Each structure stands twice: as structure tokens, then as C-alpha cells.
Amino acid sequence: MPRSVNHVASRAKRKRILKLTRGYFGARKNVWTVAKNTWEKGLTYAYRDRRNKKRNFRALWIQRINAAARQEGISYSVLMGKLAKAGVEINRKVLADLALNNPAAFKAIVEKVK
């Protein structure tokens, strides 16, 4: 008896991966083994970079807060220490947004803890 192979399912699987790799450069978009490997590697990068994104944004917020704080004559570390000591519970994201979009409110916060 001849061997029965489910070509419909295997072709559908390959088409699904090749559809996901549309837009990649060269063989990465149309050669099955290369496309599969780059797609899998892309999933790894996506997982890693979802975590790196959080680090990058936190670093950006800290830089913005530090720049605004230094204009008020205080360093970032001193400001954060005084905020904690004064019991002001405001996170870095909001503090950076205030520093960027509402300097008057940021200045008021700095004056409160000075």
C-alpha cells in the first residue's frame, strides 16, 4: 500500500509561515527553511525586546526628570530621595511627563520637597 502523506496540512503550514515572513529581504521571505528560521528568531527578538522596551523607557524618563530637575537646581538622585522622604508617591513616568509638558507643575513638586 502506498504511503499516505497529508500534503494539504503541510502545505498550509508552510504557506502560513511564508505569509508571516512577507516583507523580509531576499531568501528570508520565500525559501522555506530560511523563512522558518528567521520567523522563529524574530519571535525570540520580540520576546526579548518587549522587556528591553520597559528598560529603555525607564532610562528615558530618568533622563528627562534629571534634565528638568537640574534646571531647578537639584540633581535627579537628590530629588528622588527627597520625594521618597516626603512621602510623595509619584512614578517616574508621570514625573517625566510633567517635566516635559507641564513645567509649572513639576516646579511645584520640586519646591514642595526642597
C-alpha positions as CSV (number, residue, x, y, z in Angstrom):
1,M,0.0,0.0,0.0
2,P,1.4,3.4,-0.9
3,R,2.4,5.8,1.9
4,S,-0.2,8.5,2.7
5,V,1.1,11.9,3.4
6,N,-1.1,14.9,4.4
7,H,0.2,17.4,1.8
8,V,-2.7,19.7,2.4
9,A,-1.8,20.3,6.1
10,S,2.0,20.5,5.4
11,R,1.5,23.0,2.5
12,A,-0.9,25.0,4.7
13,K,1.7,25.2,7.4
14,R,4.4,26.3,5.0
15,K,2.1,28.9,3.5
16,R,1.2,30.3,6.9
17,I,4.9,30.8,7.8
18,L,5.7,32.3,4.4
19,K,2.8,34.7,4.7
20,L,4.2,35.8,8.1
21,T,7.6,36.5,6.5
22,R,6.3,38.7,3.8
23,G,8.4,41.9,3.6
24,Y,11.6,40.2,4.7
25,F,14.7,40.6,2.5
26,G,15.9,38.1,-0.1
27,A,15.6,34.4,0.6
28,R,14.2,35.2,4.1
29,K,10.8,35.7,2.5
30,N,10.4,32.8,0.1
31,V,12.8,29.9,0.9
32,W,11.0,27.7,3.4
33,T,13.9,26.7,5.7
34,V,15.4,30.2,5.8
35,A,12.0,31.8,6.2
36,K,11.1,29.4,9.1
37,N,14.4,30.1,10.9
38,T,14.1,33.9,10.6
39,W,10.5,33.8,11.7
40,E,11.4,31.8,14.8
41,K,14.4,34.1,15.5
42,G,12.0,37.1,15.1
43,L,9.8,35.6,17.8
44,T,12.8,35.4,20.1
45,Y,13.7,39.0,19.4
46,A,10.1,40.1,20.0
47,Y,10.0,38.4,23.4
48,R,13.4,39.9,24.4
49,D,12.6,43.4,23.2
50,R,9.2,43.6,25.0
51,R,11.3,43.5,28.1
52,N,14.0,45.8,26.8
53,K,11.4,48.4,25.9
54,K,10.5,48.8,29.5
55,R,14.2,49.4,30.4
56,N,14.6,51.9,27.6
57,F,11.5,53.9,28.6
58,R,12.6,54.0,32.3
59,A,16.0,55.3,31.2
60,L,14.3,57.9,29.1
61,W,12.1,59.0,31.9
62,I,15.1,59.3,34.3
63,Q,17.0,61.4,31.8
64,R,14.0,63.8,31.3
65,I,13.5,64.1,35.1
66,N,17.2,64.7,35.6
67,A,17.3,67.4,33.0
68,A,14.3,69.2,34.4
69,A,15.5,68.8,38.0
70,R,18.9,70.3,37.2
71,Q,17.1,73.4,35.7
72,E,15.5,73.7,39.2
73,G,19.0,73.4,40.8
74,I,18.7,69.9,42.1
75,S,20.0,66.5,40.9
76,Y,17.9,63.5,40.0
77,S,19.1,61.3,42.9
78,V,18.6,64.0,45.5
79,L,15.1,64.8,44.1
80,M,14.0,61.1,44.2
81,G,15.4,60.7,47.7
82,K,13.5,63.8,48.9
83,L,10.3,62.7,47.2
84,A,10.5,59.4,49.0
85,K,11.3,61.0,52.3
86,A,8.4,63.5,51.9
87,G,6.0,60.6,51.1
88,V,5.2,61.9,47.6
89,E,4.2,58.7,45.7
90,I,4.5,59.7,42.0
91,N,6.1,57.4,39.5
92,R,8.8,58.3,37.0
93,K,6.5,58.1,34.0
94,V,4.2,60.8,35.3
95,L,7.0,62.9,36.7
96,A,8.8,62.8,33.3
97,D,5.5,63.7,31.6
98,L,5.0,66.7,33.9
99,A,8.6,67.8,33.3
100,L,8.1,67.7,29.6
101,N,4.5,69.0,29.2
102,N,3.8,70.9,32.4
103,P,6.9,72.6,33.8
104,A,5.0,74.7,36.3
105,A,3.6,71.5,38.0
106,F,7.0,69.9,38.0
107,K,8.4,73.1,39.6
108,A,5.7,73.0,42.3
109,I,6.6,69.4,43.1
110,V,10.3,70.3,43.4
111,E,9.5,73.3,45.6
112,K,7.4,71.1,47.8
113,V,10.3,68.7,48.5
114,K,13.0,71.3,48.8
